[in-house]
Amino acid sequence: MRVFNTMTRQKEEFIPIKSKEVNMYVCGPTVYNYFHIGNARTFLVFDTVRRYFEYRGYKVNFIQNFTDIDDKMIKKANEENITVKELGDKYIKEYYKDADGLNIERATVNPRATEYIGEIINFIKDLMDKGYAYEIDGDVYFSTKKFSEYGKLSGQNLEDLQAGARISVDERKNDPMDFAVWKSEKPGEPSWESPWGKGRPGWHIECSCMAHKILGDTIDIHAGGADLVFPHHENEIAQSEARSGKPFANYWMHSAYLNINNRKMSKSLNNFFTTREILERYDAEIVRLFMLSAHYRTPLNFSDELLESAKASNDRLYNAIGNLERLISEVKVQSLLDEEKIYINVLGGYKDKYIDKMDDDFNTADAIAVIFDLVKDINTNVGVESSKELVEYCLNLIRELGKPLGILQKSTIEDLNSEIEALIEQRQQARRDKNWALSDKIRDDLKARGIVLEDTPQGVRWKKAD
């Protein structure tokens, strides 16, 4: 497997620290509101990375944190007249609802920053003991100039970063690029006792601390959205490696931005959608198929037209699944025919192509194209004359390749009530009797009730109308 490493700006062979085991830390949401579809892309991408590692036989320790103390949370809690903890509890619950709705697998651990205050304080003490952090009036800052490799992830030197960055103005700091690892208490804010007085942790320190505590000094993969490269991940590297003297992560992965109708997603432009709003309009598998239709490092445009296109693609795939599910009960031959044994080897080639694409830096776009080629081949060559064993093999193969992407796992088989079953059979008899008027009337009546009939060479097919 090859992974594009943001640190080296090239694809590298993936070699885990422990054989067939992946320790992976993905930066999660700040839990002050529902997460938006830009966040959803990041969460879906790394859910797919995790799923594919598991498909390839790896054990994955997947850690995704909740930031449950920061300025935005304090402001929102004050607006809602509740505590910051109550706000965090509320939106963590809402996160799980939306993530589950997107078929995102639960993390191995979802640590909350406020659960690690003691560990964060000890982490900061170590930085101060090593001369990398200093305290001013109850605030503790990390000294970026003390860490000689600062800027290596973003590929810029300290001077370039300082010139182009939005930095916190505080004349007390030794250098404008120094960042807070501990913030002194302010009126009305949550705070904890520390050697520097009451206060709370800075944003960057929490991820370093939780990754270290749960996974160790060096992890296999650290991941998140492209917006986190600087300053968040750059600062994590500085404080983590200053403390341990070891590489923080062997591979850094970042997903690209999501645009809305070819414009940057922004509240000020009123083009901002929550995941919940989208899931009210589209099935999760349609959203996943859309999000994974581009390589994760390629910016993706979000529009109704593209979602409708993904819906049509999803329908084509499920029509193939539905045909196979029905064929299983219709075919007469049970065991593989001699010519089918050769054909199964042909189908196996699609699996090999799929693995080649996914092994190449998780190229979901090309992997999905392979699935469509597979389905086209099956639609052309598998029918009522095929064996049950072949039909089941085809169905299982489509589901197998869909599973790492979080798609194509549903069944299309639904029980019709006896009345509708009787009408379908009545229509079939009318067709046999060449009573076309009655046949058409029954078809139209069923359509009015939301049941669409399709006459195919393999017999009548039905589905619920969109």
JOCORJO-V410085 format. One record per residue. PSI is psi in degrees with one decimal (* if undefined). OMEGA is omega in whole degrees, -180 to 180 (999 if undefined). NEAR is the number of other C-alpha atoms within 10 Angstrom. Layout:
BEGIN
psi->[PSI,PSI]
omega->[OMEGA,OMEGA]
near->[NEAR,NEAR]
END
This chain:
BEGIN
psi->[142.8,137.5,134.5,121.7,114.8,-32.7,-42.3,-9.1,36.9,162.6,138.3,151.1,133.8,117.5,106.1,159.0,-43.4,137.0,130.2,29.2,136.4,122.8,116.4,128.5,122.9,127.3,126.6,-167.2,155.2,119.1,73.6,-1.8,176.5,145.3,147.3,175.5,-21.0,-44.6,-41.0,-37.6,-46.0,-46.0,-40.4,-41.5,-49.5,-19.8,-40.8,-41.0,-46.6,-45.7,-40.5,-39.4,-44.2,-39.0,-34.4,8.7,11.0,147.5,126.7,120.9,101.4,111.2,126.9,119.7,162.7,121.1,109.3,21.3,115.6,178.1,-43.5,-37.1,-41.2,-44.5,-45.8,-39.7,-40.7,-39.4,-37.2,-1.6,43.2,169.5,160.8,-37.4,-42.2,-39.6,-45.5,-45.6,-42.8,-49.7,-17.4,-42.1,-41.9,-34.0,-49.2,-38.1,-46.4,-39.5,-42.8,-38.7,-29.3,5.4,36.6,126.6,143.4,141.4,157.1,-43.6,137.1,82.4,146.3,137.5,-40.0,-11.3,-5.9,27.9,-44.7,-44.6,-37.2,-42.9,-44.4,-37.3,-45.7,-39.4,-44.3,-41.2,-40.0,-40.5,-32.3,-0.8,13.7,-9.3,154.0,156.2,136.7,114.0,42.6,-9.6,142.0,130.8,147.6,133.9,103.4,-33.1,-19.1,-22.2,103.8,-22.3,14.8,129.3,-1.4,-27.2,-45.2,-9.6,26.1,154.2,170.5,-36.4,-42.6,-42.5,-41.8,-36.4,-33.5,-2.0,152.3,107.1,154.6,122.5,118.8,105.5,-14.0,-22.4,149.3,-30.4,142.8,-28.0,-6.3,143.7,152.8,132.0,-16.8,132.9,130.6,155.4,138.9,152.5,132.8,3.4,149.3,146.1,161.1,150.9,142.1,168.9,-15.0,13.4,174.9,142.5,-161.7,159.8,153.3,169.3,-47.8,-33.5,-29.2,-44.0,-42.0,-44.6,-47.0,-38.5,-43.6,-46.3,-40.8,-36.9,-14.3,179.6,-38.9,128.3,165.3,-54.1,131.3,132.9,164.7,-172.0,158.9,-25.5,-12.2,-7.3,-49.0,132.4,-12.3,-55.6,-33.2,-42.6,-36.9,-44.8,-47.7,-51.3,-33.9,-45.9,-29.1,-38.4,-45.4,-25.3,12.9,158.3,137.2,-45.2,143.9,-26.1,135.5,125.7,137.8,132.9,146.5,172.1,158.2,125.1,157.5,116.0,45.5,15.6,150.4,134.7,128.3,138.6,-35.7,-27.2,-0.5,35.7,39.5,123.2,137.4,158.3,-37.3,-40.1,-40.3,-39.2,-18.1,-18.7,-26.8,144.1,149.7,-36.9,-29.9,-43.5,-43.4,-45.0,-41.5,-50.4,-32.6,4.1,-10.3,151.8,144.4,-21.4,4.1,129.1,143.6,135.7,134.9,123.2,160.7,-38.1,-41.8,-34.5,-38.0,-36.8,-40.8,-36.7,-44.4,-39.8,-42.4,-40.2,-41.2,-41.5,-41.7,-25.5,-39.8,-42.8,-43.6,-41.7,-42.9,-40.8,-39.0,-34.8,-33.3,-36.8,-6.2,-30.1,151.2,-33.1,135.6,-53.3,159.2,134.8,160.1,-43.7,-24.1,-27.0,-36.2,-40.7,-35.0,-36.0,-36.5,-45.6,-36.8,-25.9,-30.9,-38.9,-42.5,-42.3,-40.9,-47.5,-40.0,-42.6,-45.1,-31.9,-21.0,75.3,40.9,54.8,81.7,-31.8,-48.6,-32.4,-39.7,-38.4,-37.6,-40.4,-41.8,-38.7,-41.1,-47.5,-40.9,-43.2,-45.5,-43.1,-34.5,-33.8,-4.4,126.7,-158.5,-19.9,-7.0,165.6,155.7,-37.5,-40.3,-44.4,-44.6,-37.8,-45.1,-45.7,-45.4,-34.6,-43.3,-44.9,-38.6,-43.3,-23.0,-27.2,-45.7,-22.5,-6.0,27.3,168.1,32.5,-6.0,160.0,142.9,-6.8,126.0,146.0,124.0,147.1,163.5,-32.7,-46.2,-38.9,-41.8,-38.3,-40.0,-44.4,-38.6,-40.7,-41.9,-41.0,-39.7,-38.8,-39.8,-32.9,1.0,29.6,78.4,-31.6,-45.9,-40.9,-46.5,-37.9,-45.1,-41.6,-45.3,-37.4,-42.7,-39.5,-40.6,-23.2,9.1,13.5,119.8,127.6,141.7,123.7,116.8,165.7,-23.3,0.3,-175.0,138.7,150.9,156.6,160.0,138.6,148.3,*]
omega->[179,-177,175,-178,180,-178,-177,-180,177,176,-180,174,-180,178,-178,178,175,-177,176,176,-179,172,-169,179,180,-180,-177,-173,163,-166,177,-179,173,180,-175,-173,173,173,-177,179,179,-179,180,-180,-174,166,179,176,180,180,-177,174,180,176,-179,171,179,165,-176,170,-170,-177,175,-172,166,171,-175,170,174,-174,-178,179,179,179,-178,179,177,179,-178,179,175,178,177,178,178,177,179,179,-178,-173,169,176,180,176,-179,-180,-178,179,176,179,178,-180,176,-180,178,177,173,176,171,-178,175,-177,-176,176,-174,-177,180,179,179,178,178,178,-180,176,180,179,180,179,-179,177,-179,-178,-179,-176,175,175,177,174,178,-178,171,-179,-174,-178,178,180,-169,-177,-179,-179,-174,180,-180,176,-179,176,-174,-179,179,180,-179,-178,-173,-172,168,-173,180,-179,178,-175,180,-177,177,-179,-178,-177,177,-176,-175,171,175,-178,-178,-176,173,-177,176,180,173,-180,180,177,177,177,-177,-176,-179,-179,-179,-178,169,-175,-170,-173,-174,-177,177,-177,-177,177,179,-175,-174,-172,180,-176,-179,180,-179,-174,169,-172,177,178,-178,-180,-178,-179,175,7,-166,-177,176,-180,176,180,-176,-175,-179,-177,174,-178,-172,-174,-178,175,-179,179,180,180,177,-178,-179,178,-176,-176,171,177,178,-179,178,176,179,179,-176,175,-178,178,-180,178,-173,-179,172,176,-179,178,-179,-179,174,-177,-175,176,-178,-178,175,178,179,-180,177,-176,-177,-178,174,177,-172,179,179,176,-175,178,-178,178,177,-179,-179,176,177,176,177,178,178,178,179,178,180,-180,-179,173,177,178,179,178,180,179,180,179,-178,-179,-175,-175,-176,-177,-177,-172,-179,170,-176,-178,180,178,177,-178,178,176,176,179,178,177,177,177,179,179,179,-180,178,-179,-178,177,180,177,172,-177,-176,-179,179,178,178,177,177,179,179,177,178,-178,178,179,-179,180,-178,-168,-178,-179,-175,178,-180,178,177,-179,179,-179,179,178,-179,-180,-179,-180,178,-180,-180,-178,178,-172,178,178,180,-179,170,-180,-177,173,178,-177,177,179,173,177,-170,-179,-179,177,180,180,178,178,178,178,179,179,178,178,178,179,-177,176,-171,180,179,179,-179,180,179,179,-179,178,179,179,179,179,174,179,-180,178,176,178,-178,177,179,-180,-178,175,178,173,176,-180,179,999]
near->[17,15,19,20,20,19,16,13,12,10,15,15,13,17,16,16,13,10,9,14,17,21,22,23,28,23,20,21,19,20,25,24,18,22,20,17,24,21,19,20,24,25,24,25,26,24,22,22,18,22,20,22,21,16,15,13,11,16,16,18,17,21,22,25,21,21,22,26,26,19,12,15,21,20,14,16,18,15,9,10,11,12,16,24,15,13,22,22,15,15,20,22,12,17,20,14,13,21,19,13,15,22,16,21,17,14,17,12,13,15,21,21,21,17,12,15,18,12,15,25,22,14,20,24,18,16,22,18,11,11,14,21,23,21,16,13,10,17,22,24,25,29,23,22,14,14,15,12,17,20,23,16,20,17,17,13,13,16,10,11,18,14,10,8,11,10,14,12,10,12,8,10,20,15,16,15,24,21,23,22,26,26,22,22,17,11,6,8,17,16,17,15,14,16,10,16,16,17,20,25,25,20,23,20,24,27,26,23,25,23,25,18,13,15,17,12,19,19,21,20,21,21,23,23,23,16,13,16,22,16,19,15,23,19,25,21,23,24,27,24,19,23,20,14,10,12,15,25,21,16,23,23,21,22,23,19,20,22,19,18,15,12,12,14,21,12,9,7,9,8,13,16,17,16,23,20,13,15,16,9,10,15,14,22,22,22,26,23,23,23,25,23,18,17,18,25,18,11,14,22,18,19,13,10,10,13,19,15,14,21,19,13,16,20,13,15,18,18,17,18,25,19,19,26,17,16,21,20,10,17,16,13,14,13,12,15,14,8,8,17,11,10,14,14,10,13,17,14,13,20,19,11,15,21,20,16,20,21,20,17,22,26,20,26,18,20,25,21,14,20,21,16,13,21,24,14,14,18,15,8,12,17,20,19,13,21,22,22,16,23,24,14,15,22,20,15,19,22,18,16,23,17,16,21,24,22,21,20,16,11,10,17,13,8,8,10,8,9,9,15,12,12,16,20,13,15,20,17,14,17,15,11,11,11,13,13,11,16,20,14,12,20,19,15,13,18,15,11,12,13,18,17,18,12,9,8,8,13,10,12,15,14,16,13,11,6]
END
